[in-house]
Amino acid sequence: MDSVGIQSAFPQAVRRCLGFALALSFGLWPLQSATLERLTLDDLIGKSTSIVRGTVTGSYAAFRGPVIYTHYSVQVSEQLKGSSQTTVDVVVPGGTANNLRQIFAGAPQFQAGDRFVFFLWTGSSGLTQIMGLTQGLFQISAGASDDPQVTRPASSELMLDPGNGRPVKDQTLVMSLSALRSLIANGLNTGATQ
């Protein structure tokens, strides 16, 4: 190959690599995932600042620094832990604000009317978030049962055992609302709170 062939091939290879790097950095090929610490039900009970049964009534998204959070208004029908409140503003990372959209892997999304038992944590920033993303959500089954079933599906995100840092498989939890209430009450009575 002559020197002209080498010169023209080099910039083309550099342009191809640069294009690939730019595509990755701008998200043309999203490589998203979340890594979560596995939380047991005792962990959720102990580390939550409040636990409420409630219904999502509305939402809006707004920036807080460089991050967009979606704020969900939750009408509280039962306070299982923490100070009594009638509504709570629950924030989830991600959403659309000012024509910009951010997506965070593993972050739940809600619709008005969704009913859950929420395991919540309010930090020093004043934001109230769900413990462990979807780990702190138990969906309440539809229907008029006095003791509905609650379900927390297994997370599809990478989950690590906090003791040894090794990957573990999450498990779906299904029980009656009364059984979950009892587990929460027992956890609070045995000092699972921190």
C-alpha atoms as one frame of an Amber mdcrd trajectory, in Angstrom:
protein
   0.000   0.000   0.000   1.313   3.447  -0.775   1.350   6.350   1.639  -1.862
   7.821   0.168  -3.775   4.586   0.890  -2.553   4.532   4.484  -3.479   8.166
   5.052  -7.008   7.778   3.692  -7.630   4.503   5.583  -6.485   5.880   8.936
  -8.928   8.806   9.116 -11.788   6.520   8.049 -11.009   4.067  10.887 -10.685
   6.933  13.363 -13.998   8.409  12.182 -15.687   5.005  12.539 -14.401   4.553
  16.135 -15.255   8.131  17.028 -18.765   7.686  15.617 -19.244   4.511  17.663
 -18.021   6.241  20.846 -20.321   9.211  20.273 -23.293   6.939  19.598 -22.715
   5.165  22.904 -22.263   8.359  24.860 -25.402   9.936  23.419 -27.501   6.862
  24.003 -28.202   5.749  20.450 -27.570   2.226  21.723 -28.815   2.400  25.305
 -26.960   0.100  27.675 -29.070   0.663  30.749 -29.327  -1.413  33.857 -29.545
  -0.876  37.564 -27.706  -2.712  40.299 -29.667  -3.022  43.522 -28.836  -4.222
  46.999 -31.285  -6.989  47.854 -33.546  -5.882  50.673 -35.425  -8.388  52.799
 -38.882  -7.552  54.086 -37.279  -6.916  57.508 -34.841  -4.489  55.817 -37.729
  -2.678  54.141 -39.645  -2.399  57.414 -36.629  -1.294  59.436 -35.145   1.200
  56.985 -38.389   2.849  55.841 -39.249   6.176  57.438 -42.903   5.525  56.587
 -45.058   2.746  55.180 -48.422   3.650  53.683 -51.240   2.013  51.798 -52.430
   4.438  49.175 -53.710   5.307  45.723 -51.824   7.325  43.111 -53.935  10.391
  42.251 -51.709  12.376  39.890 -48.182  13.225  38.784 -45.871  15.870  37.365
 -42.167  15.928  36.476 -39.592  18.563  37.399 -35.857  19.067  37.493 -33.984
  18.953  40.776 -30.451  19.890  39.825 -29.515  17.884  36.720 -31.989  15.069
  37.448 -35.630  14.928  36.417 -37.920  13.429  39.056 -41.525  12.415  38.549
 -43.583  13.420  41.579 -46.555  11.170  42.306 -49.287  12.307  44.657 -50.466
   9.399  46.800 -53.732   9.553  48.763 -53.031   7.654  51.986 -55.768   5.270
  53.131 -53.720   3.570  55.884 -50.572   4.555  57.759 -48.579   1.447  58.724
 -45.416   3.199  59.937 -44.460   6.815  60.523 -46.334  10.039  61.188 -49.963
  10.191  60.108 -50.522  11.925  56.768 -53.376  12.148  54.286 -51.234  12.551
  51.160 -47.584  11.995  50.377 -45.439  13.245  47.476 -43.390  10.274  46.252
 -40.556  10.969  43.813 -39.127   8.552  41.282 -36.028   9.370  39.207 -36.781
   9.954  35.536 -39.516  11.596  33.546 -40.099  14.351  31.015 -39.651  18.046
  31.833 -38.922  21.046  29.567 -39.062  18.740  26.519 -36.240  16.592  27.914
 -36.660  12.976  28.963 -34.549  10.978  31.397 -34.916   7.247  31.936 -33.543
   5.332  34.923 -33.490   1.550  34.691 -35.556  -0.098  37.410 -37.534   3.052
  38.256 -41.269   2.318  38.531 -43.954   4.300  36.717 -47.517   4.733  37.949
 -50.931   5.649  36.602 -53.682   7.466  38.472 -55.705   4.865  40.364 -52.816
   2.455  40.998 -52.993   1.072  44.555 -49.920  -0.020  46.487 -48.389  -0.455
  49.889 -45.401   1.907  49.651 -42.244   1.429  51.735 -40.843   4.977  51.754
 -37.717   6.773  52.844 -37.387  10.530  53.286 -33.818  11.767  53.255 -32.249
  15.031  54.380 -33.046  16.541  50.970 -36.736  16.282  51.851 -37.500  13.992
  48.917 -39.583  10.922  49.714 -38.544   7.916  47.631 -39.475   4.242  47.401
 -37.090   1.882  49.184 -35.049  -0.148  46.707 -37.007   1.116  43.686 -39.591
  -1.613  43.016 -38.550  -3.654  46.070 -40.568  -1.271  48.245 -43.824  -1.640
  46.285 -46.570  -4.143  46.959 -49.391  -3.830  44.435 -52.873  -4.307  45.862
 -55.111  -6.554  43.778 -58.198  -5.070  42.202 -61.590  -5.861  43.672 -63.585
  -5.105  46.753 -62.147  -7.767  49.048 -61.775  -6.845  52.721 -58.395  -8.594
  52.677 -56.952  -8.191  49.164 -53.829  -9.909  47.935 -50.605  -7.849  47.691
 -47.821  -8.703  45.265 -44.264  -7.549  44.849 -42.956  -8.988  41.565 -39.340
 -10.098  41.381 -37.082  -7.345  40.089 -35.506  -7.907  36.691 -32.555  -5.691
  37.655 -29.200  -7.044  38.794 -29.446  -7.657  42.529 -26.525  -8.165  44.902
 -26.428  -9.839  48.297 -25.357  -7.138  50.782 -23.304  -9.623  52.805 -20.976
 -10.881  50.090 -21.675  -8.681  47.053 -22.576 -11.651  44.871 -25.476 -11.583
  42.418 -28.701 -13.125  43.705 -32.052 -13.808  42.128 -34.966 -11.793  43.470
 -38.209 -13.567  44.331 -41.836 -12.573  43.917 -43.644 -12.034  47.212 -47.400
 -12.689  47.409 -49.541 -12.531  50.532 -52.747 -11.087  51.913 -52.810  -7.465
  53.034 -53.563  -8.638  56.595 -50.456 -10.879  56.547 -48.308  -7.957  55.371
 -49.813  -5.742  58.108 -48.918  -8.394  60.712 -45.348  -8.704  59.440 -44.929
  -4.919  59.582 -46.411  -4.732  63.099 -44.180  -7.612  64.277 -41.123  -5.947
  62.725 -41.898  -2.675  64.474 -42.520  -4.438  67.801 -39.268  -6.429  67.668
 -37.180  -3.350  66.973 -36.622  -3.706  63.245 -36.692   0.085  63.038 -33.457
   1.993  63.045
